[in-house]
Amino acid sequence: TGAEVSVGRKSRSRKWFPTLDLSAEPNGLTVSRRHAILFRRGVLWYVYEVPEGTVNGTYLNGQQTRPGESYVLRDGDLLRFGGVEFVFRRGP
């Protein structure tokens, strides 16, 4: 829900708590603290890889995204943040 979802790992010492915290997921340590952002503009959703500090990359349908660029998401797209994979599903 909402118009923006931050993706990463929490850091109590840096007071960073992403909307989608992947810390506890298998391979969660391969995700940067501030890894990516999913955001909505109108009826479309996008993924944006944060340009600074992402070590293991973001992948959309097996293709690595470029840091600082936005990509349109479609229902059923495969997203990988470091070593953690998801299928993107649009809500109603």
Secondary structure, 3 states (H helix, E strand, C coil): CCCEEEEECCECCCCECCCEECCCCCCHHHCCCEEEEEEEECCEEEEEECCCCCCCCEEECCEECCCCCEEEECCCCEEEECCEEEECCCCC
